[in-house]
Amino acid sequence: ALFLIASPALANEFKLGLQLDEGGTPHSRAVVLQATAPQRERCMTQSDAGDDCAAELMAAGEILATSGAFDDAEKAARRAVAIMERLYGPTHADTTVVRGALGTILLRAGRYRE
């Protein structure tokens, strides 16, 4: 089973996690897309999404990037950044943590200029 683990989006506590199966085997892209769908669907369209959605989207983005689903990972991460900017502004510490996680996803996708 695949589980998303995300703590509140606080700069000093922001953590993303992925629980692999008991053997430590990475999950396929299809499994990851299915497992992260509920969080992504709920948080991508919710107009009043809070930092809990941003944390869930970033956790989903990290997991998606790990499975090679970089386009979906980027969409989730960009939505998380938008939520944090709306809630706290573009220069808030929590927003910059989320923006940094987006940068990591872009780097992993080989998109170095962004």
VMD Tcl script that draws the C-alpha trace (Angstrom):
set ca {
  {0.00 0.00 0.00}
  {1.07 3.57 -0.64}
  {0.52 6.23 2.01}
  {0.96 9.98 1.82}
  {2.51 11.52 4.91}
  {2.55 15.31 5.17}
  {3.02 17.49 8.21}
  {1.65 21.02 8.48}
  {3.35 23.47 6.13}
  {5.51 25.20 8.70}
  {8.99 26.21 7.61}
  {10.63 24.44 10.53}
  {8.43 21.33 10.31}
  {7.58 20.84 6.65}
  {8.16 17.20 5.86}
  {7.11 15.01 2.99}
  {7.03 11.29 3.17}
  {6.35 8.17 1.24}
  {5.84 4.76 2.68}
  {6.93 2.12 0.22}
  {5.73 -1.43 0.39}
  {7.25 -3.71 2.99}
  {10.10 -4.67 0.65}
  {11.03 -1.05 -0.03}
  {10.03 -1.45 -3.67}
  {9.16 1.74 -5.55}
  {5.62 1.87 -6.86}
  {4.70 2.10 -10.53}
  {3.53 5.37 -12.05}
  {-0.04 4.02 -12.36}
  {-0.17 3.07 -8.68}
  {1.21 6.46 -7.65}
  {-1.24 8.38 -9.85}
  {-4.14 6.41 -8.38}
  {-2.93 6.77 -4.79}
  {-2.45 10.54 -5.05}
  {-5.63 11.24 -7.04}
  {-7.92 12.02 -4.06}
  {-5.60 14.69 -2.64}
  {-4.89 16.20 -6.04}
  {-8.55 16.28 -7.09}
  {-9.71 17.83 -3.83}
  {-6.97 20.42 -3.53}
  {-6.52 21.39 -7.17}
  {-10.04 22.81 -7.44}
  {-10.88 23.96 -3.92}
  {-11.01 27.78 -4.03}
  {-10.45 28.19 -0.29}
  {-7.74 25.53 0.03}
  {-5.58 25.91 3.12}
  {-2.02 25.02 3.97}
  {-3.17 21.46 4.65}
  {-3.92 21.16 0.93}
  {-0.56 22.70 0.08}
  {1.18 20.08 2.24}
  {-0.83 17.26 0.67}
  {-0.11 18.53 -2.83}
  {3.60 18.79 -2.11}
  {3.64 15.25 -0.70}
  {1.79 14.05 -3.79}
  {4.19 16.00 -6.02}
  {7.23 14.42 -4.40}
  {5.77 10.94 -4.77}
  {4.76 11.61 -8.38}
  {8.25 12.89 -9.20}
  {9.77 9.79 -7.62}
  {7.70 7.65 -9.97}
  {8.67 9.76 -13.00}
  {5.29 11.49 -13.41}
  {6.94 14.91 -13.62}
  {4.10 16.77 -15.36}
  {1.61 15.76 -12.68}
  {4.18 16.48 -9.97}
  {4.77 19.96 -11.34}
  {1.03 20.73 -11.52}
  {0.56 19.68 -7.89}
  {3.60 21.69 -6.75}
  {2.60 24.81 -8.66}
  {-0.88 24.66 -7.13}
  {0.71 24.31 -3.67}
  {2.83 27.41 -4.30}
  {-0.28 29.34 -5.43}
  {-2.13 28.32 -2.26}
  {0.75 29.39 -0.04}
  {1.17 32.71 -1.85}
  {-2.55 33.40 -1.43}
  {-2.45 32.53 2.27}
  {0.87 34.03 3.35}
  {2.33 36.07 0.48}
  {5.24 35.33 -1.84}
  {8.05 36.06 0.62}
  {6.77 34.19 3.68}
  {9.09 31.44 4.94}
  {6.48 28.71 4.47}
  {5.86 29.84 0.89}
  {9.56 29.72 0.10}
  {9.81 26.18 1.47}
  {7.04 25.08 -0.89}
  {8.60 27.00 -3.80}
  {11.90 25.24 -3.08}
  {10.17 21.88 -3.24}
  {8.77 22.86 -6.65}
  {12.32 23.70 -7.70}
  {13.49 20.28 -6.61}
  {10.79 18.64 -8.72}
  {11.81 20.72 -11.73}
  {15.47 19.79 -11.21}
  {14.61 16.11 -11.01}
  {12.71 16.52 -14.30}
  {15.86 17.97 -15.89}
  {14.35 21.45 -16.24}
  {17.37 23.33 -14.95}
  {16.53 26.79 -16.34}
  {13.29 27.00 -14.41}
}
mol new
graphics top color blue
foreach p $ca { graphics top sphere $p radius 0.5 }
foreach p [lrange $ca 0 end-1] q [lrange $ca 1 end] { graphics top cylinder $p $q radius 0.2 }
display resetview
